[in-house]
Amino acid sequence: MGKKLTSRSEDYSKWYNELVVKADLAENSGVRGCMVIKPYGFAIWEKMQAQLDKMFKETGHENAYFPLFIPKSYLSKEASHVEGFAKECAVVTHYRLKNAEDGSGIIVDEDAKLEEELIVRPTSETIIWDTYRKWIQSYRDLPLLINQWANVVRWEMRTRLFLRTAEFLWQEGHTAHATKEEALEEAEQMMHVYADFAESYMAVPVIKGTKTESERFAGAEETYCIEALMQDGKALQAGTSHFLGQNFAKAFDVKFANREGKQEHVWATSWGVSTRLMGALVMTHSDDNGLVLPPKLAPIQVVIVPIYKGLDQLDAISEKVDPLVKELRSKGISVKYDKRDTHKPGFKFNEYELKGVPVRLAIGQRDLENGTYEVARRDTLQKESVQAEEIVNKITSLLEEIQKNVYQKAFDYREAHITEVDSYDEFKKIIEEKGGFVSAHWDGTSETEDKIKEETKATIRCIPFYGDKEDGSCMVTGKPSIQRVLFAKAY
């Protein structure tokens, strides 16, 4: 196929970039820093989106849509928010083009300057909270639980497909509550929803926790997160949920009359995951042969490849295969019967291995005579011969087994790459030579956090949510610490 990949051990970054392109997930576009998500990649994102959307609705959230453009004055209303996003904003200044008088082409019409510049949304808190002011008058209007599926723009200079692009797809939840306790409960609940999705569907084990003050979302009082570990020992933030306090309600004057008729500012949350999850999926499970997809998110769960000489043999095989395809689909299993005559079976085997299809069936003349199928599983590359009458049960159980196996493999890797250290020298050695999560005591100051980041490029990924409280001494300063935190180099 001419699609052999660079190995992970040789160059992990190059392996990832090649795999995303060669497996037909995405490619760079003509717009610098932006990507084209190809049909196969988008099919995976659609499955993610459908499952997350279901989980959001089960927790009482509704979908809405808000404008792509945000007036510049809105963004400046919440000081820490604008500071956090100012350097990444794309700005619209004019509303019209015209032909240059010298015939050199189209230019911006200088007479068409906007009265107020518009920001292409980097996130939607400001436009949404301006809207919520009109929607919320009384405690009867609360809680307001809204999600939107959208694209956002954050002007990135160094980009990588799915992991960091100037434009990306995501969902962003924005909720309003009558009490602080209710808003905190919401923010925490959504972290658990994300963790459940990552582990049960993506088969990616995650650690739940909170961010340090310097790593929090701009404008948040608390940020909850789920952190995953990639095969190169780097961490990836897979989802965040933010308790925003009353910051945005005060900035946009969103008040409600409580049960006693007194005016109060509402309490807020926001939370989101993006197409970055695609990168996490690729990097957690895949191998040197290509993608390894968990069955629950695979666009094609089973592919059937006929091996034949002449149309008569193909007709005989199809007679056997067509009812099987129908039966598997009736059980909710996505199947592709690839009888293209433009490609040889070997090419097809390589193609579906590269694309991470969990189960591959092959059937030829000998299989027809013996009443068997050759069954290959993508996660272990093992093959076996299975009797035709047992094939449906075999596929059903195999899909469940593969889902569990890819999770377990990732979990075992993650557990083997969490290292406890007590000294800064040991910390630096582990970060440099082994990678992964390093569990260490920290004195809670941003000065120490900055020093570690500057000297090792490792950041505090999270303060583990259910971490055991354990008195100790900061590995850098020796000052008291009540709990270990997790450090890692990260994407």
URCORPE-V974567 format. One record per residue. RES is the residue in one letter. NEAR is the number of other C-alpha atoms within 10 Angstrom. Layout:
# URCORPE-V974567
res,near
RES,NEAR
RES,NEAR
This chain:
# URCORPE-V974567
res,near
M,8
G,5
K,15
K,15
L,18
T,18
S,16
R,17
S,10
E,9
D,11
Y,16
S,16
K,13
W,20
Y,25
N,17
E,18
L,27
V,22
V,17
K,20
A,20
D,17
L,23
A,21
E,19
N,16
S,11
G,9
V,10
R,12
G,19
C,22
M,21
V,16
I,22
K,14
P,12
Y,17
G,20
F,18
A,17
I,20
W,23
E,14
K,16
M,21
Q,18
A,12
Q,15
L,20
D,18
K,11
M,17
F,20
K,14
E,10
T,13
G,11
H,19
E,15
N,15
A,11
Y,11
F,14
P,11
L,17
F,16
I,23
P,17
K,17
S,13
Y,18
L,21
S,15
K,16
E,20
A,13
S,15
H,19
V,18
E,13
G,13
F,16
A,16
K,11
E,14
C,18
A,16
V,15
V,17
T,16
H,17
Y,12
R,13
L,13
K,12
N,12
A,12
E,9
D,6
G,7
S,8
G,9
I,11
I,12
V,15
D,14
E,13
D,10
A,13
K,14
L,13
E,8
E,12
E,16
L,21
I,21
V,21
R,24
P,22
T,21
S,22
E,23
T,25
I,19
I,19
W,23
D,17
T,14
Y,20
R,15
K,10
W,14
I,19
Q,16
S,17
Y,19
R,13
D,14
L,17
P,19
L,18
L,20
I,20
N,21
Q,19
W,18
A,19
N,18
V,20
V,20
R,21
W,20
E,17
M,12
R,9
T,16
R,19
L,25
F,26
L,16
R,21
T,24
A,23
E,18
F,21
L,17
W,19
Q,21
E,21
G,25
H,24
T,25
A,28
H,24
A,23
T,17
K,16
E,10
E,16
A,24
L,21
E,12
E,24
A,25
E,22
Q,15
M,25
M,24
H,17
V,15
Y,25
A,24
D,18
F,17
A,24
E,15
S,16
Y,19
M,27
A,28
V,29
P,25
V,23
I,20
K,24
G,23
T,23
K,23
T,20
E,15
S,12
E,15
R,19
F,23
A,19
G,22
A,21
E,15
E,21
T,27
Y,28
C,32
I,26
E,24
A,28
L,32
M,23
Q,21
D,16
G,20
K,17
A,23
L,24
Q,20
A,25
G,24
T,25
S,31
H,31
F,26
L,26
G,23
Q,25
N,22
F,25
A,23
K,17
A,16
F,21
D,17
V,24
K,23
F,23
A,18
N,16
R,10
E,7
G,10
K,10
Q,15
E,19
H,22
V,28
W,26
A,30
T,30
S,27
W,24
G,21
V,19
S,22
T,23
R,20
L,22
M,21
G,20
A,24
L,21
V,23
M,23
T,28
H,23
S,22
D,20
D,17
N,20
G,28
L,27
V,26
L,28
P,28
P,27
K,22
L,20
A,23
P,24
I,23
Q,21
V,26
V,21
I,23
V,25
P,22
I,19
Y,19
K,10
G,9
L,10
D,10
Q,16
L,18
D,12
A,14
I,21
S,17
E,11
K,15
V,18
D,11
P,11
L,17
V,20
K,12
E,13
L,18
R,13
S,10
K,10
G,8
I,20
S,16
V,20
K,16
Y,15
D,13
K,18
R,11
D,10
T,6
H,10
K,14
P,18
G,11
F,11
K,18
F,19
N,16
E,18
Y,21
E,23
L,24
K,27
G,28
V,25
P,30
V,25
R,25
L,22
A,18
I,22
G,20
Q,16
R,11
D,18
L,15
E,8
N,11
G,15
T,20
Y,22
E,19
V,23
A,20
R,21
R,25
D,23
T,12
L,13
Q,9
K,14
E,11
S,15
V,17
Q,14
A,18
E,10
E,11
I,19
V,16
N,10
K,14
I,22
T,13
S,11
L,17
L,20
E,13
E,12
I,23
Q,21
K,16
N,16
V,22
Y,22
Q,15
K,16
A,21
F,20
D,11
Y,18
R,22
E,13
A,11
H,18
I,19
T,18
E,17
V,17
D,18
S,15
Y,16
D,11
E,13
F,23
K,19
K,12
I,19
I,21
E,14
E,8
K,15
G,24
G,29
F,30
V,25
S,21
A,24
H,29
W,26
D,21
G,17
T,11
S,14
E,10
T,16
E,19
D,16
K,14
I,19
K,16
E,11
E,9
T,16
K,16
A,26
T,20
I,24
R,27
C,24
I,21
P,21
F,15
Y,9
G,13
D,10
K,10
E,11
D,12
G,18
S,20
C,22
M,21
V,19
T,12
G,14
K,13
P,15
S,19
I,16
Q,21
R,26
V,25
L,25
F,28
A,26
K,22
A,20
Y,12
